[in-house]
Amino acid sequence: MHCPNNHPDAIRCNQLLDSAEKLIENQGVVSFRFAQITKDSGCSTNTLYKYFESKEDVLVCLFLRNTTSSLIPLFIKENPDLTINERSVIAVLFTFEVVKRSPIFNILRVVSINSMFWQLASSDKISILKSRVNLFWSRIKRPLEDAVVSGDLAATETDIKELTQALYFFLAGVTSSFESKLMDEQYLTSDDAMGFRHISRLMNRYHWRKPISQEMMQGLSKRIEDFLDQGHDNIRSCENCLTIGKKSDCRELGN
């Protein structure tokens, strides 16, 4: 099942994905039926199977077009004055803001990256999914490496790998716990200030020329909120997803 390679195909593919996303919002990931997408989108079964082999393909594609990797390059372009400290936490803070605004994104993330799920998708969708997941890891790791090069961070290669994993695992855990709504406040406090404290402690275990402060993260989060308020979070599309393509390193995208 190949992604659309021209504008008319991309429009039709988006129609199918828009319908699928509405079905998930109304019925949930488990309950919505693959065949129901054609009825709600007004497209034929043949059209559906032209782009998607299964329900797994649809869910992977919905995750791909919702990823923060689609938005971060535009935010960086519109905010060229970002410091290296701000760039080092941008992937984490961006995801926090997107999850707060779009619970379906986190649901799609949790489902799509489960190996028992994504292995059922078609090979081309799996290839793009792997590249996109690695791209996000790159968005955490590369700014840390850049900070070492610029002299803003004193850390070894092992330190960078350790910090990258710590940030990603913290992000994955807190977003999943936040969305589940299962934890009492005695175990999980979901306000931003608590999250900023956790991040600053993780980051400042290593020697930064200028420590990663909660105040800096508060200011950056406000800039991200303003950016999303402008409607930039509504650029979900096959064409935007394809623009990112199969890149697996944020430097390949000029960021």
DRENDO-1510 file (C-alpha; in Angstrom, 1 decimal, always signed):
<recs>
REC; n; res; u; v; w
REC; 1; MET; +0.0; +0.0; +0.0 .
REC; 2; HIS; +1.8; +3.1; -1.3 .
REC; 3; CYS; +1.3; +6.7; -0.1 .
REC; 4; PRO; -0.2; +9.1; -2.7 .
REC; 5; ASN; +2.3; +10.5; -5.2 .
REC; 6; ASN; +0.2; +13.4; -6.6 .
REC; 7; HIS; -2.1; +16.1; -5.3 .
REC; 8; PRO; -5.5; +14.5; -6.2 .
REC; 9; ASP; -4.5; +11.3; -4.6 .
REC; 10; ALA; -3.4; +13.2; -1.5 .
REC; 11; ILE; -6.8; +14.9; -1.3 .
REC; 12; ARG; -8.6; +11.6; -1.5 .
REC; 13; CYS; -6.3; +10.0; +1.1 .
REC; 14; ASN; -6.9; +12.9; +3.5 .
REC; 15; GLN; -10.6; +12.5; +3.1 .
REC; 16; LEU; -10.3; +8.8; +4.2 .
REC; 17; LEU; -8.1; +9.7; +7.1 .
REC; 18; ASP; -10.3; +12.6; +8.2 .
REC; 19; SER; -13.2; +10.2; +8.3 .
REC; 20; ALA; -11.2; +7.6; +10.3 .
REC; 21; GLU; -10.1; +10.2; +12.8 .
REC; 22; LYS; -13.8; +11.2; +13.4 .
REC; 23; LEU; -14.8; +7.6; +13.9 .
REC; 24; ILE; -12.0; +7.1; +16.5 .
REC; 25; GLU; -13.1; +10.3; +18.3 .
REC; 26; ASN; -16.7; +9.0; +18.5 .
REC; 27; GLN; -16.2; +5.3; +18.9 .
REC; 28; GLY; -12.6; +4.7; +20.1 .
REC; 29; VAL; -9.7; +2.9; +18.5 .
REC; 30; VAL; -10.9; -0.6; +19.3 .
REC; 31; SER; -14.5; -0.2; +18.2 .
REC; 32; PHE; -14.3; +1.6; +14.9 .
REC; 33; ARG; -14.5; -0.6; +11.8 .
REC; 34; PHE; -12.2; -0.4; +8.8 .
REC; 35; ALA; -15.0; -0.8; +6.3 .
REC; 36; GLN; -17.0; +2.1; +7.9 .
REC; 37; ILE; -14.4; +4.6; +6.6 .
REC; 38; THR; -15.8; +4.3; +3.1 .
REC; 39; LYS; -19.4; +5.0; +4.2 .
REC; 40; ASP; -18.4; +8.1; +6.2 .
REC; 41; SER; -16.0; +9.5; +3.5 .
REC; 42; GLY; -18.1; +8.9; +0.5 .
REC; 43; CYS; -15.2; +6.9; -1.2 .
REC; 44; SER; -15.5; +3.4; -2.6 .
REC; 45; THR; -14.0; +0.3; -1.1 .
REC; 46; ASN; -11.5; +0.1; -4.0 .
REC; 47; THR; -10.3; +3.6; -3.2 .
REC; 48; LEU; -9.8; +2.7; +0.5 .
REC; 49; TYR; -7.8; -0.4; -0.5 .
REC; 50; LYS; -5.7; +1.7; -2.9 .
REC; 51; TYR; -4.1; +3.5; +0.1 .
REC; 52; PHE; -4.6; +1.2; +3.1 .
REC; 53; GLU; -4.3; -2.5; +3.5 .
REC; 54; SER; -5.9; -2.7; +6.9 .
REC; 55; LYS; -7.1; -0.9; +10.0 .
REC; 56; GLU; -3.5; -1.0; +11.2 .
REC; 57; ASP; -2.4; +1.0; +8.1 .
REC; 58; VAL; -5.0; +3.7; +8.8 .
REC; 59; LEU; -4.0; +4.1; +12.4 .
REC; 60; VAL; -0.3; +4.3; +11.6 .
REC; 61; CYS; -1.0; +7.0; +9.0 .
REC; 62; LEU; -3.1; +8.9; +11.4 .
REC; 63; PHE; -0.3; +8.9; +13.9 .
REC; 64; LEU; +2.2; +9.9; +11.2 .
REC; 65; ARG; +0.3; +13.0; +10.1 .
REC; 66; ASN; -0.3; +14.0; +13.7 .
REC; 67; THR; +3.3; +13.8; +14.9 .
REC; 68; THR; +5.0; +16.8; +16.3 .
REC; 69; SER; +7.8; +16.3; +13.8 .
REC; 70; SER; +5.5; +18.0; +11.3 .
REC; 71; LEU; +5.3; +21.1; +13.4 .
REC; 72; ILE; +8.7; +21.6; +15.0 .
REC; 73; PRO; +10.5; +22.7; +11.8 .
REC; 74; LEU; +7.9; +25.4; +11.1 .
REC; 75; PHE; +8.1; +26.6; +14.7 .
REC; 76; ILE; +11.9; +26.8; +14.5 .
REC; 77; LYS; +11.7; +28.7; +11.3 .
REC; 78; GLU; +9.3; +31.2; +12.8 .
REC; 79; ASN; +11.5; +31.5; +15.9 .
REC; 80; PRO; +15.1; +31.8; +14.7 .
REC; 81; ASP; +16.2; +33.4; +18.0 .
REC; 82; LEU; +15.8; +30.1; +20.0 .
REC; 83; THR; +18.7; +29.5; +22.3 .
REC; 84; ILE; +20.5; +26.2; +22.4 .
REC; 85; ASN; +18.9; +25.6; +25.8 .
REC; 86; GLU; +15.5; +26.1; +24.4 .
REC; 87; ARG; +16.2; +23.8; +21.4 .
REC; 88; SER; +17.4; +21.1; +23.8 .
REC; 89; VAL; +13.9; +20.8; +25.3 .
REC; 90; ILE; +11.7; +21.8; +22.4 .
REC; 91; ALA; +10.7; +18.3; +21.4 .
REC; 92; VAL; +9.5; +17.4; +24.9 .
REC; 93; LEU; +7.6; +20.7; +25.5 .
REC; 94; PHE; +6.0; +20.6; +22.0 .
REC; 95; THR; +4.7; +17.1; +22.7 .
REC; 96; PHE; +3.3; +18.2; +26.0 .
REC; 97; GLU; +1.3; +21.0; +24.4 .
REC; 98; VAL; +0.0; +18.9; +21.5 .
REC; 99; VAL; -1.1; +16.1; +23.8 .
REC; 100; LYS; -3.0; +18.6; +25.9 .
REC; 101; ARG; -4.8; +19.9; +22.9 .
REC; 102; SER; -5.3; +16.6; +21.0 .
REC; 103; PRO; -5.9; +13.5; +23.2 .
REC; 104; ILE; -6.3; +11.4; +20.1 .
REC; 105; PHE; -2.7; +12.0; +19.2 .
REC; 106; ASN; -1.4; +10.3; +22.3 .
REC; 107; ILE; -3.8; +7.4; +21.8 .
REC; 108; LEU; -2.5; +7.0; +18.3 .
REC; 109; ARG; +1.0; +7.2; +19.5 .
REC; 110; VAL; +0.6; +4.5; +22.2 .
REC; 111; VAL; -1.2; +2.2; +19.8 .
REC; 112; SER; +1.0; +2.7; +16.7 .
REC; 113; ILE; +4.4; +2.1; +18.4 .
REC; 114; ASN; +3.2; -1.1; +20.1 .
REC; 115; SER; +5.1; -3.9; +18.2 .
REC; 116; MET; +2.1; -6.2; +18.4 .
REC; 117; PHE; +0.2; -3.6; +16.4 .
REC; 118; TRP; +2.6; -2.0; +13.9 .
REC; 119; GLN; +3.9; -5.4; +12.7 .
REC; 120; LEU; +0.4; -6.0; +11.2 .
REC; 121; ALA; +0.7; -2.9; +9.0 .
REC; 122; SER; +2.0; -3.0; +5.4 .
REC; 123; SER; +5.7; -2.8; +4.8 .
REC; 124; ASP; +5.8; +0.7; +3.4 .
REC; 125; LYS; +3.9; +2.1; +6.4 .
REC; 126; ILE; +6.2; +0.3; +8.8 .
REC; 127; SER; +9.2; +1.8; +7.0 .
REC; 128; ILE; +7.9; +5.3; +7.3 .
REC; 129; LEU; +6.8; +4.7; +11.0 .
REC; 130; LYS; +10.3; +3.6; +11.9 .
REC; 131; SER; +11.9; +6.6; +10.3 .
REC; 132; ARG; +9.5; +9.0; +11.9 .
REC; 133; VAL; +10.1; +7.5; +15.4 .
REC; 134; ASN; +13.8; +7.8; +14.9 .
REC; 135; LEU; +13.4; +11.3; +13.6 .
REC; 136; PHE; +11.7; +12.3; +16.9 .
REC; 137; TRP; +14.6; +10.7; +18.9 .
REC; 138; SER; +16.9; +12.7; +16.7 .
REC; 139; ARG; +15.0; +15.9; +17.6 .
REC; 140; ILE; +15.9; +15.2; +21.2 .
REC; 141; LYS; +19.5; +14.1; +20.7 .
REC; 142; ARG; +20.8; +16.5; +18.0 .
REC; 143; PRO; +20.4; +19.7; +20.0 .
REC; 144; LEU; +22.2; +18.1; +22.9 .
REC; 145; GLU; +25.1; +17.2; +20.6 .
REC; 146; ASP; +25.0; +20.7; +19.2 .
REC; 147; ALA; +25.2; +22.1; +22.7 .
REC; 148; VAL; +28.4; +20.0; +23.3 .
REC; 149; VAL; +29.9; +21.3; +20.1 .
REC; 150; SER; +29.1; +25.0; +21.0 .
REC; 151; GLY; +30.6; +24.5; +24.5 .
REC; 152; ASP; +27.2; +25.0; +26.2 .
REC; 153; LEU; +27.1; +21.5; +27.6 .
REC; 154; ALA; +30.0; +19.4; +28.9 .
REC; 155; ALA; +29.0; +15.8; +28.2 .
REC; 156; THR; +30.4; +12.6; +26.7 .
REC; 157; GLU; +28.8; +10.6; +24.0 .
REC; 158; THR; +27.5; +8.1; +26.6 .
REC; 159; ASP; +26.1; +11.1; +28.6 .
REC; 160; ILE; +24.2; +12.3; +25.5 .
REC; 161; LYS; +22.7; +8.9; +24.8 .
REC; 162; GLU; +21.8; +8.5; +28.5 .
REC; 163; LEU; +20.1; +11.9; +28.6 .
REC; 164; THR; +18.3; +11.4; +25.3 .
REC; 165; GLN; +16.8; +8.2; +26.7 .
REC; 166; ALA; +15.9; +9.7; +30.0 .
REC; 167; LEU; +14.0; +12.6; +28.3 .
REC; 168; TYR; +12.2; +10.3; +25.9 .
REC; 169; PHE; +11.2; +7.8; +28.6 .
REC; 170; PHE; +10.0; +10.6; +30.9 .
REC; 171; LEU; +8.0; +12.1; +28.1 .
REC; 172; ALA; +6.4; +8.7; +27.1 .
REC; 173; GLY; +5.6; +7.9; +30.7 .
REC; 174; VAL; +4.1; +11.2; +31.7 .
REC; 175; THR; +2.0; +11.6; +28.6 .
REC; 176; SER; +0.6; +8.1; +28.8 .
REC; 177; SER; -0.2; +8.5; +32.5 .
REC; 178; PHE; -1.8; +11.9; +31.9 .
REC; 179; GLU; -4.0; +10.6; +29.1 .
REC; 180; SER; -5.1; +7.4; +31.0 .
REC; 181; LYS; -6.8; +9.5; +33.8 .
REC; 182; LEU; -6.3; +6.5; +36.1 .
REC; 183; MET; -3.8; +7.9; +38.6 .
REC; 184; ASP; -4.9; +9.9; +41.7 .
REC; 185; GLU; -3.3; +13.3; +42.3 .
REC; 186; GLN; -1.2; +11.8; +45.1 .
REC; 187; TYR; +0.7; +9.8; +42.5 .
REC; 188; LEU; +0.5; +12.1; +39.4 .
REC; 189; THR; +0.4; +15.9; +39.4 .
REC; 190; SER; -0.1; +16.9; +35.8 .
REC; 191; ASP; +0.5; +20.7; +36.1 .
REC; 192; ASP; +3.3; +22.2; +33.9 .
REC; 193; ALA; +5.4; +23.4; +36.9 .
REC; 194; MET; +5.9; +19.8; +38.1 .
REC; 195; GLY; +6.9; +18.7; +34.6 .
REC; 196; PHE; +9.4; +21.5; +34.3 .
REC; 197; ARG; +10.9; +20.6; +37.6 .
REC; 198; HIS; +11.4; +17.0; +36.5 .
REC; 199; ILE; +12.9; +18.1; +33.2 .
REC; 200; SER; +15.3; +20.6; +34.7 .
REC; 201; ARG; +16.5; +18.0; +37.2 .
REC; 202; LEU; +17.2; +15.5; +34.4 .
REC; 203; MET; +19.0; +18.1; +32.3 .
REC; 204; ASN; +21.0; +19.7; +35.1 .
REC; 205; ARG; +22.5; +16.4; +36.2 .
REC; 206; TYR; +25.0; +17.4; +33.4 .
REC; 207; HIS; +27.1; +20.5; +33.3 .
REC; 208; TRP; +25.5; +23.3; +31.3 .
REC; 209; ARG; +27.1; +26.7; +30.8 .
REC; 210; LYS; +23.7; +28.1; +31.7 .
REC; 211; PRO; +21.4; +25.8; +33.7 .
REC; 212; ILE; +18.1; +24.6; +32.2 .
REC; 213; SER; +15.6; +26.7; +34.1 .
REC; 214; GLN; +11.9; +26.3; +34.8 .
REC; 215; GLU; +11.5; +30.0; +33.9 .
REC; 216; MET; +13.0; +29.3; +30.4 .
REC; 217; MET; +10.7; +26.4; +29.8 .
REC; 218; GLN; +7.6; +28.4; +30.9 .
REC; 219; GLY; +8.5; +31.1; +28.4 .
REC; 220; LEU; +9.1; +28.5; +25.6 .
REC; 221; SER; +5.8; +26.7; +26.4 .
REC; 222; LYS; +4.0; +30.1; +26.0 .
REC; 223; ARG; +5.6; +30.6; +22.6 .
REC; 224; ILE; +4.5; +27.1; +21.6 .
REC; 225; GLU; +1.0; +27.8; +22.8 .
REC; 226; ASP; +0.8; +31.0; +20.8 .
REC; 227; PHE; +2.1; +29.2; +17.8 .
REC; 228; LEU; -0.5; +26.5; +18.0 .
REC; 229; ASP; -3.2; +29.1; +18.7 .
REC; 230; GLN; -2.5; +30.5; +15.3 .
REC; 231; GLY; -3.8; +27.3; +13.7 .
REC; 232; HIS; -0.5; +25.7; +12.9 .
REC; 233; ASP; -1.8; +22.5; +14.5 .
REC; 234; ASN; -4.3; +22.1; +11.7 .
REC; 235; ILE; -1.8; +21.3; +9.0 .
REC; 236; ARG; -2.3; +17.6; +9.3 .
REC; 237; SER; -2.2; +16.2; +5.8 .
REC; 238; CYS; -0.7; +13.5; +3.6 .
REC; 239; GLU; +1.3; +16.1; +1.7 .
REC; 240; ASN; +2.9; +17.5; +4.8 .
REC; 241; CYS; +3.7; +14.0; +6.0 .
REC; 242; LEU; +5.3; +13.2; +2.7 .
REC; 243; THR; +7.3; +16.4; +2.8 .
REC; 244; ILE; +9.0; +15.0; +5.9 .
REC; 245; GLY; +9.3; +11.7; +4.0 .
REC; 246; LYS; +11.6; +9.0; +5.3 .
REC; 247; LYS; +14.1; +11.3; +6.9 .
REC; 248; SER; +15.5; +9.9; +10.1 .
REC; 249; ASP; +17.7; +12.8; +11.2 .
REC; 250; CYS; +16.5; +16.3; +11.9 .
REC; 251; ARG; +19.7; +17.7; +10.3 .
REC; 252; GLU; +18.4; +16.2; +7.0 .
REC; 253; LEU; +15.5; +18.7; +7.3 .
REC; 254; GLY; +17.8; +21.6; +8.0 .
REC; 255; ASN; +17.0; +21.8; +11.7 .
</recs>
